[in-house]
Amino acid sequence: MELSVKLEVFEGPLDLLLHLIEKNKVSIYDIPIVLITEQYLDYVSRMNRENLDLVSEFMVMAATLIDIKTRMLLPPEEDENGEEIDPREELVARLVEYKTYKMLAKSLVMGEKAAGKSFYKAPTLPKEVAKYEPKVDLDALLGELTLTKMQQVFSMLMHRQVDKIDPIRSRFGDIRQEPVKLADKLTYVCEFAAKKKHFSFKELLVRQESRHGLVVTFLAVLELMKLGAITASQEEVFGDILMDWNDGAAASISREELEQYE
């Protein structure tokens, strides 16, 4: 009568190795490779050979264990820094990673089972009750807040807004185009110069009411200098510019010539 032995089912070679390590109560970082290899090969020799894909995975691991066992019998190898290379190092890293994922999967399964034991009841409140909102108690909401404190907060906020205002730019008004024409300024300068005969450039400019008027007046003076009606002189560097009116040249300037600057 044959004795049938039922082997435990493992998900893969790493699962079997973890089982053997826990069964022998040894450290995963210091695997007794001879003992574990013998037990592993014993399990593989009794496996069902029908599933060749699964058996091939266990056979590859068996070859890896035999290779590690052989290398541990030889003189130890050294790395570039002169330290001994443990042939089990790569296998230990794979086992630690596999054990980590296995524990996480187990934790997820336990969480799923615990969640399956929980039941939730859908809300059954009437719509009128669900929409009800209690009245706001202003006294409880404001607490110790008084009108004086509210005034202080308001004043503080207003001061902050004032601080944000640029004291210079805030005085700027809207920019509007002034109806100043060059022809009008030419007539004005001609009348002023004909009356004064001899005057300073500054004296002419201070009479202007806007920056735009200053610019147009300056252009008018340049045009009259080009026509010979006005001559300019300066007695010293950075001194005042003096203007002289030339009646003869001015008499040759017709009204039509001035109006062409419209």
Secondary structure, 3 states (H helix, E strand, C coil): CCCCCCCCCCCCHHHHHHHHHHHCCCCCCCCCHHHHHHHHHHHHHCCCCCCHHHHHHHHHHHHHHHHHHHHHHCCCEECCCCCEECCCHHHHHHHHHHHHHHHHHHHHHHHHHHHHCCCCCCCCCCHHHHCCCCCCCHHHHHCCCCHHHHHHHHHHHHHHHHHHCCCCHHHCCCCCCCCCCHHHHHHHHHHHHHHHCEEEHHHHHCCCCCHHHHHHHHHHHHHHHHHCCEEEECCCCCCCCEEEECHHHHHCCCHHHHHCCC
